[in-house]
Amino acid sequence: MGELPVHKYVFDVNDGDSSEWDDEDLECEGPVAIERHARRLLAEAGARQIARGSEALPATVVVTEEDGAIIMSAHGWLNGNVRVLWSQRRPRDRSVRAHVRGILLKLVHGISKAEKAEN
């Protein structure tokens, strides 16, 4: 199989104890990579809160597609709890689904050829 499609997403991060947001663009293959990166950003935000001696307010990451549509938000607390909410526009996990779809197409195509050969 060829290379998997990669899309750019914007990760907006708020440490929870300020009104400022930082943003970062990142190319990801699908929801697993997006969620992994959001969790890493939440852990970093928690570390900044601890370093500042801030209250334990939840940090937030909002992930948008290039067109600005929100696809996921994640909220993390200093105790390590994380809540992830996906929107209806959740991206497909292209790495797994594309692979399975390719296998199914080959299987169906192979069965069709075998049926034609029998007739």
C-alpha positions in Angstrom: 0.0 0.0 0.0 1.1 3.6 -0.5 1.6 6.3 2.0 -1.4 7.1 4.3 -3.1 10.5 3.9 -2.0 13.1 6.4 -4.1 16.2 7.3 -3.2 19.3 9.1 -5.0 20.2 12.3 -4.8 23.2 14.6 -4.5 22.5 18.4 -5.6 25.5 20.5 -4.4 25.1 24.1 -5.4 27.0 27.3 -3.6 26.2 30.5 -6.8 26.7 32.5 -5.7 29.5 34.8 -5.4 32.3 32.2 -7.5 33.7 29.3 -4.7 33.2 26.8 -4.7 30.5 24.2 -1.7 29.1 22.3 -2.1 27.4 19.0 0.0 24.8 17.1 -0.4 23.3 13.7 0.3 19.6 13.3 -0.1 17.0 10.6 -1.8 13.8 11.8 -3.0 10.6 10.2 -6.2 10.2 12.2 -8.0 10.3 15.6 -5.5 8.2 17.4 -2.6 10.6 16.6 -4.8 13.6 17.3 -5.8 12.4 20.7 -2.3 11.3 21.6 -1.0 14.8 20.8 -3.9 16.5 22.7 -3.1 14.4 25.8 0.6 15.4 25.5 -0.4 19.1 25.3 -2.6 18.7 28.4 0.3 17.1 30.3 2.5 20.0 29.3 -0.1 22.5 30.4 -0.4 20.8 33.8 3.3 21.0 34.2 3.2 24.7 33.5 0.4 25.1 36.1 2.5 23.3 38.7 5.6 25.4 38.0 3.6 28.6 38.5 1.9 27.3 41.6 -1.5 27.7 40.0 -4.8 26.3 41.1 -5.9 23.0 39.7 -8.2 24.3 37.0 -8.6 22.1 33.9 -6.5 22.8 30.9 -8.3 22.6 27.5 -7.2 21.6 24.0 -9.6 22.4 21.1 -8.7 20.7 17.8 -9.9 22.2 14.5 -9.5 21.2 10.9 -7.9 23.6 8.4 -11.4 24.9 7.5 -12.0 25.9 11.2 -14.5 23.1 12.0 -14.0 21.9 15.6 -13.5 18.1 15.6 -12.4 17.4 19.2 -11.9 19.0 22.6 -10.0 17.6 25.5 -9.9 18.7 29.1 -7.3 17.6 31.6 -6.9 18.0 35.3 -3.7 17.9 37.4 -4.7 14.5 38.9 -4.2 13.0 35.4 -7.9 12.7 34.5 -8.7 13.6 30.9 -12.1 14.0 29.2 -12.1 13.8 25.4 -15.1 14.9 23.4 -15.3 14.2 19.6 -17.7 16.1 17.3 -19.8 14.6 14.6 -17.0 15.5 12.1 -14.6 13.1 13.8 -11.9 12.2 11.2 -11.6 8.6 10.2 -8.7 6.6 11.4 -7.3 6.3 7.9 -4.5 4.0 8.9 -6.8 1.2 9.9 -9.8 1.8 7.8 -7.9 2.3 4.6 -6.0 -1.0 5.2 -9.2 -2.9 5.9 -11.0 -1.4 3.0 -8.1 -2.4 0.7 -8.2 -6.0 1.9 -12.0 -6.2 1.5 -11.8 -4.8 -2.0 -9.2 -7.4 -3.0 -11.3 -10.2 -1.4 -14.5 -9.2 -3.1 -12.7 -8.7 -6.4 -11.1 -12.2 -6.1 -14.5 -13.8 -5.3 -16.1 -12.1 -8.3 -13.3 -13.4 -10.6 -13.7 -17.0 -9.2 -17.6 -16.8 -9.6 -17.1 -15.7 -13.3 -14.7 -18.5 -13.9 -17.1 -21.1 -12.6 -20.0 -19.9 -14.9 
